[in-house]
Amino acid sequence: MLLVILAIDLWVYADAKQRADQGAPVVVRIGAFVLETPKTWFVSCLVLWIIFFPLYMVSRAG
């Protein structure tokens, strides 16, 4: 199970990096808390995957 989560986190990083390189980063602002770089998405998904992975998917679509 942990390997699946790690693989998904690596995909989030690669996808966020690709989108940032294309000039369309995935950005979420919650008050003063901002997620916008591939590294912050990766670390956030590692720490709290159950919250940040779905948030990434919703933000990515919009």
N, C-alpha and C positions, 0 to 999 in steps of 0.2 A: 504494500500500500504506500509506503514511504517513497519507493522508487517511482511510482506513478505520480505522486504529488511533485516530486523533484523534476520529473520529466515535463509536467505541465508548467511548473515555474520557469524552467528553461525555455519553453515555448513562449511564455508570456514575455520573457526578456527579449527573445529574438524578434517577436512580433512588434513589441513596443519600440525596439531599436529600428526596425525597418520603417515603421510609421514615422518616427522622429526624423530619420534620414530623408524621408520623402516630404518633410515639412508639415506633417499632420500628426503631431504627437497626441497620445491619449492622455487627457488631463482631467483630473477630478479635484475639485476644491470643496472642502468641508470646513467652513470657518477659516481659521488660519492654517489648517492642514492642507498641503497641496501635494498631489502625486502627479508627476509629469515626466520624469526621466525613466528610462528603462531600468536603471539600477534601483530606484525607489520602488518601482513596481515589483521587481524581483524580490527585494528584501521584504517588502510588505506581504507578498504572497508566501514567502518562506515562513514568516512569523505567524501570520493569521490567514492561512489559505482559505478557510471556510468563509471568511468575510471578503477578502480582497480579490480572490479569483472571480467570483460572481460580479463584483463591482467593476473589475477590469472588462469583463465581457459586455456588460451593459454600457459602459463608457465607450468602449471600442465601437459598438454598433451605432452610437449616436454621435 
